[in-house]
Amino acid sequence: MSQDSTNGPATTRKLAARRRREIVAVLLFSGGPIFESSIPLSVFGIDRQDAGVPRYRLLVCAGEDGPLRTTGGLQLSAPYGLEALSRAGTVVVPAWRSITQPPPTAALDALRRAHEEGARIIGLCTGAFVLAAAGLLDGRPATTHWMYAPTLAKRYPAVHVDPRELFVDDGDILTSAGTAAGIDLCLHVVRTDHGAEAAGALARRLVVPPRRGNGAETGGHPRHLDRSLPEEIGADPLAEVVAWALEHLHEQFDVETLAARAYMSRRTFDRRFRSLTGSAPLQWLITQRVLQAQRLLETSDYSVDEVAGRCGFRSPVALRGHFRRQLGSSPAAYRAAYRARRPDAGAEDVRTESLGHEHPGPVPGPRPPEPLRELRDPREVREAREAREMREGRDFREPGHAAHVGHTGQLREPREAREAREAREGRGGRIEPGKPDSDVYAPRLPGQRGRSSG
């Protein structure tokens, strides 16, 4: 879910007298993508008072000497420099050009000063790297584009990174996930400042949902991954290796195979891949396999076991573990949620529960069993039941289902109990939450005071 701090942090700095809450400064850098850069300009820079949207005063500031180049070779000329940040009650960093480059020292100093003087600091997408470089995210929950989240977590271990969030509001520091999630966060800021009616009016003007969330917040709409890579990889020799990997996801191969195809040692390949994508090659490969599984679950009737094999996972348990870590649900629950949204999914008297959301039907009373018409494989039916009962805090074994006893006489977990546990913890044992372990990134929900669904 999107996190906000309704009760706020324990201490909030008072806004300095020279700053005005209605002034929003947008800090731009050369090389920043134009879409992310345009989001705060559109939300805070256009007068829409005729539609009931309170007006902000926008200051577009250059974070370094211009001209500033952006997508497609366009050049931007910002009317203000870093000195204008001293007047703003809110400072937005919409993006940063490269996660491998340090931001300018002068810009980091200006952000620290703005925060010390009580300004609200916002990082959209890769703008979180700028906030982290300034030390503003230390000890705080934050998010960024899922593809760069492992890099942010490893480079700044004091930051509690959770790529599953659309945005995180930690009071005076706010961050959003990739690209379009910046719109969600900016609407959240308007809602916080001026109420739901103003945010709704702005959302109608922008033709976007007024409030979007993850999982249950969106009516059971599951999260999606994409297989995009940074544009610069297209001209790199590794592009051919990446293309081969995407074409052969149904095969079982590892990063050593990719390194061999690139005629590099594993260490050199890892370093080169990270420099281009911001992600470890193993993490990227796992994500692509999960994405392929996501598509097969949507478009085929293969069982979860068959999907695992067709996506190159060595076992269904491996698929379930990685799928749940990256998408927050089991494969069976994801398929049920996807099919429940289709026009031909079931009759009106069937309730379908997916990702913690129940679509109400006309039949009152207790929740009926999972709809078997949508879950055709017995294993998927069991997984859906386990997912539901684990969320409700119940034991997912059937009544009277005792633990199995092996030939050694030792108690053994039932197979479904073991697989559910391993899906939660990963085949290799429990993974340290919140930070990467080797090349596998396991996100977590950081402890946050006063957090509630936003």
BELDA-V62699 format. One record per residue. RES is the residue in three letters. PHI is phi as a letter, one per 20 degrees, with the letter a starting at -180 (none if undefined). Layout:
res;phi
RES;PHI
RES;PHI
//
This chain:
res;phi
MET;none
SER;f
GLN;d
ASP;c
SER;d
THR;g
ASN;e
GLY;m
PRO;f
ALA;f
THR;c
THR;c
ARG;f
LYS;f
LEU;f
ALA;g
ALA;f
ARG;f
ARG;e
ARG;c
ARG;f
GLU;e
ILE;e
VAL;d
ALA;d
VAL;d
LEU;e
LEU;d
PHE;c
SER;f
GLY;n
GLY;f
PRO;f
ILE;f
PHE;f
GLU;f
SER;f
SER;f
ILE;f
PRO;f
LEU;f
SER;f
VAL;f
PHE;d
GLY;d
ILE;d
ASP;f
ARG;c
GLN;f
ASP;f
ALA;e
GLY;n
VAL;d
PRO;g
ARG;e
TYR;d
ARG;d
LEU;e
LEU;c
VAL;e
CYS;d
ALA;e
GLY;e
GLU;b
ASP;f
GLY;e
PRO;f
LEU;e
ARG;e
THR;c
THR;g
GLY;m
GLY;n
LEU;f
GLN;d
LEU;d
SER;c
ALA;f
PRO;f
TYR;c
GLY;d
LEU;f
GLU;f
ALA;f
LEU;f
SER;f
ARG;d
ALA;e
GLY;e
THR;c
VAL;c
VAL;d
VAL;d
PRO;f
ALA;a
TRP;c
ARG;f
SER;b
ILE;f
THR;e
GLN;d
PRO;f
PRO;f
PRO;g
THR;f
ALA;f
ALA;f
LEU;f
ASP;f
ALA;f
LEU;f
ARG;f
ARG;f
ALA;f
HIS;f
GLU;f
GLU;e
GLY;n
ALA;f
ARG;e
ILE;d
ILE;c
GLY;d
LEU;e
CYS;l
THR;f
GLY;f
ALA;f
PHE;f
VAL;f
LEU;f
ALA;f
ALA;f
ALA;e
GLY;n
LEU;f
LEU;d
ASP;g
GLY;m
ARG;d
PRO;f
ALA;b
THR;c
THR;a
HIS;g
TRP;g
MET;f
TYR;d
ALA;f
PRO;f
THR;f
LEU;f
ALA;f
LYS;f
ARG;f
TYR;c
PRO;f
ALA;f
VAL;e
HIS;e
VAL;e
ASP;c
PRO;f
ARG;e
GLU;e
LEU;f
PHE;b
VAL;c
ASP;d
ASP;d
GLY;n
ASP;e
ILE;c
LEU;c
THR;c
SER;c
ALA;f
GLY;f
THR;l
ALA;f
ALA;f
GLY;f
ILE;f
ASP;g
LEU;f
CYS;f
LEU;f
HIS;f
VAL;f
VAL;f
ARG;f
THR;f
ASP;f
HIS;c
GLY;n
ALA;f
GLU;f
ALA;f
ALA;f
GLY;f
ALA;f
LEU;f
ALA;f
ARG;f
ARG;f
LEU;e
VAL;l
VAL;c
PRO;f
PRO;f
ARG;b
ARG;c
GLY;b
ASN;d
GLY;l
ALA;f
GLU;f
THR;d
GLY;m
GLY;n
HIS;f
PRO;f
ARG;f
HIS;c
LEU;d
ASP;c
ARG;d
SER;f
LEU;c
PRO;g
GLU;g
GLU;f
ILE;f
GLY;g
ALA;e
ASP;e
PRO;g
LEU;f
ALA;g
GLU;f
VAL;f
VAL;f
ALA;f
TRP;f
ALA;f
LEU;f
GLU;e
HIS;c
LEU;f
HIS;f
GLU;e
GLN;e
PHE;b
ASP;c
VAL;f
GLU;g
THR;f
LEU;f
ALA;f
ALA;f
ARG;f
ALA;e
TYR;l
MET;c
SER;f
ARG;g
ARG;f
THR;f
PHE;f
ASP;g
ARG;f
ARG;f
PHE;f
ARG;f
SER;f
LEU;e
THR;d
GLY;m
SER;c
ALA;f
PRO;g
LEU;f
GLN;f
TRP;f
LEU;f
ILE;f
THR;f
GLN;f
ARG;f
VAL;f
LEU;f
GLN;f
ALA;f
GLN;g
ARG;f
LEU;f
LEU;f
GLU;f
THR;d
SER;c
ASP;d
TYR;f
SER;f
VAL;f
ASP;f
GLU;f
VAL;f
ALA;g
GLY;f
ARG;f
CYS;d
GLY;n
PHE;f
ARG;f
SER;b
PRO;f
VAL;f
ALA;f
LEU;g
ARG;f
GLY;f
HIS;f
PHE;f
ARG;f
ARG;f
GLN;e
LEU;d
GLY;m
SER;b
SER;f
PRO;g
ALA;f
ALA;f
TYR;f
ARG;f
ALA;f
ALA;f
TYR;f
ARG;f
ALA;f
ARG;e
ARG;f
PRO;g
ASP;e
ALA;e
GLY;m
ALA;e
GLU;f
ASP;e
VAL;d
ARG;e
THR;d
GLU;d
SER;b
LEU;l
GLY;n
HIS;d
GLU;d
HIS;e
PRO;f
GLY;d
PRO;f
VAL;e
PRO;f
GLY;o
PRO;f
ARG;f
PRO;f
PRO;f
GLU;g
PRO;f
LEU;f
ARG;f
GLU;e
LEU;d
ARG;e
ASP;e
PRO;g
ARG;f
GLU;f
VAL;g
ARG;f
GLU;f
ALA;f
ARG;f
GLU;f
ALA;f
ARG;f
GLU;f
MET;f
ARG;f
GLU;e
GLY;m
ARG;d
ASP;f
PHE;e
ARG;f
GLU;f
PRO;g
GLY;m
HIS;e
ALA;e
ALA;f
HIS;f
VAL;d
GLY;f
HIS;f
THR;e
GLY;n
GLN;e
LEU;f
ARG;c
GLU;f
PRO;g
ARG;g
GLU;f
ALA;f
ARG;f
GLU;f
ALA;f
ARG;f
GLU;f
ALA;f
ARG;f
GLU;d
GLY;n
ARG;g
GLY;e
GLY;o
ARG;f
ILE;e
GLU;g
PRO;f
GLY;n
LYS;c
PRO;f
ASP;d
SER;l
ASP;e
VAL;d
TYR;e
ALA;d
PRO;f
ARG;b
LEU;e
PRO;f
GLY;f
GLN;b
ARG;f
GLY;m
ARG;f
SER;b
SER;f
GLY;d
//
